[in-house]
């Protein structure tokens, strides 16, 4: 069983937590992350700035931070080329809604930008590092899960 907890620390934000949860659950399923849990917290620039400063020694806000738990090496699923993850709690993802608003592309919504940041954060939690493979996975999810986001707006 997969479990996704979402906490929104921003009052009066209209972010659709149900669509974020759906995206996270679907990604965990497609990445073979069975019996796993993640926590997602929606914050402001001040909050994420403090986290970034404390844990990364970077004195500025960022859009998304992922704090992954140590994931034991899993077996590779030959059909999907993804790792079978045998652990429970994968980690925490923090998303700055302020940064998301600053980064919205023309013709997109805050929900789509937050979804993009969520996808990026989950890939990091699943041990993807910046590079070609992560970029391919992120583009795959952005293309295939965009309908999931748009239908919940």
C-alpha positions in Angstrom: 0.0 0.0 0.0 1.3 3.5 -0.9 0.6 6.4 1.3 1.0 10.1 0.5 0.4 12.8 3.1 0.1 16.4 1.9 0.2 19.4 4.3 -0.5 22.9 3.0 1.0 25.5 5.3 -0.2 28.4 3.1 -3.6 29.7 4.2 -6.1 30.6 1.4 -4.1 28.7 -1.3 -6.3 27.1 -3.9 -3.9 24.3 -4.7 -5.7 21.0 -5.5 -4.2 18.5 -3.0 -6.3 15.7 -4.5 -4.6 16.1 -7.9 -1.1 16.2 -6.3 -1.9 13.1 -4.3 -3.1 11.3 -7.4 0.1 12.2 -9.3 2.3 11.0 -6.4 0.4 7.7 -6.0 0.5 7.1 -9.8 4.2 7.8 -9.9 5.0 5.5 -7.0 3.0 2.8 -8.7 4.7 3.3 -12.1 8.2 3.4 -10.4 7.4 0.1 -8.5 7.6 1.8 -5.1 5.2 -0.6 -3.3 4.4 -0.2 0.4 6.0 3.2 0.5 5.1 6.6 2.1 6.1 10.2 1.3 5.2 13.5 2.9 4.6 16.6 0.8 4.5 20.1 2.4 3.5 23.2 0.6 5.3 26.2 2.0 6.3 29.9 1.3 9.6 31.3 0.3 10.6 32.2 3.9 10.1 28.6 5.1 11.9 27.0 2.2 14.7 29.6 2.4 15.4 28.5 6.0 15.5 24.8 5.0 17.8 25.6 2.1 20.1 27.6 4.3 20.2 25.0 7.1 20.5 21.8 5.0 22.2 22.9 1.8 24.1 26.0 3.0 22.4 28.1 0.3 21.1 31.4 1.6 18.1 31.8 -0.8 14.7 30.3 -1.4 14.3 27.5 -4.0 11.3 25.9 -5.6 11.5 22.4 -4.3 13.5 20.5 -1.8 13.6 16.7 -1.4 14.9 15.0 1.7 15.2 11.3 0.9 15.6 8.6 3.4 18.3 6.0 2.8 16.7 3.6 0.3 18.2 0.1 0.2 19.3 -1.1 -3.2 16.4 -2.8 -4.9 16.2 -5.2 -7.8 15.7 -3.9 -11.3 12.4 -4.7 -13.0 13.5 -5.9 -16.4 10.3 -4.9 -18.1 10.2 -1.3 -16.9 13.9 -0.7 -16.1 12.9 0.7 -12.8 14.1 -0.1 -9.3 11.9 -2.3 -7.1 12.1 -0.3 -3.8 11.7 -2.5 -0.7 11.4 0.3 1.9 8.6 2.1 3.7 9.1 5.9 4.3 10.9 7.4 1.3 11.2 11.0 2.5 9.9 14.5 2.5 9.2 17.0 -0.3 8.8 20.7 0.3 7.4 22.9 -2.5 7.4 26.7 -2.3 4.2 28.1 -3.7 5.7 31.5 -3.9 8.5 30.2 -6.2 5.9 28.2 -8.2 3.9 31.4 -8.8 7.1 33.2 -9.9 8.0 30.4 -12.4 4.6 29.8 -14.1 5.0 29.6 -17.8 2.6 31.5 -20.1 -0.6 29.5 -20.6 0.0 27.4 -17.5 -1.5 27.4 -14.0 -0.1 27.3 -10.6 -1.4 23.7 -10.3 0.6 22.6 -13.3 3.8 24.3 -12.1 3.4 22.7 -8.6 2.8 19.4 -10.3 6.0 19.8 -12.2 7.9 20.5 -9.0 6.2 17.6 -7.3 7.3 15.2 -10.1 10.9 16.6 -9.9 10.9 16.1 -6.1 9.5 12.5 -6.2 12.1 11.5 -8.8 14.8 12.8 -6.3 13.2 10.8 -3.5 13.4 7.8 -5.7 17.1 8.3 -6.1 17.2 9.9 -9.6 20.1 12.3 -9.9 20.1 15.3 -12.3 21.0 14.1 -15.7 19.6 12.6 -18.9 17.7 9.7 -17.3 16.0 12.0 -14.8 15.1 14.5 -17.5 13.6 11.7 -19.6 11.5 10.4 -16.7 10.4 13.9 -15.7 9.4 14.7 -19.3 7.5 11.3 -19.5 5.5 12.2 -16.3 4.9 15.8 -17.4 3.4 14.6 -20.7 1.4 11.7 -19.3 0.2 13.2 -16.0 -0.7 16.6 -17.3 -4.2 15.4 -18.1 -4.5 14.2 -14.5 -3.7 17.8 -13.3 -5.9 19.6 -15.9 -8.9 17.4 -15.2 -8.7 18.3 -11.5 -8.5 22.1 -11.9 
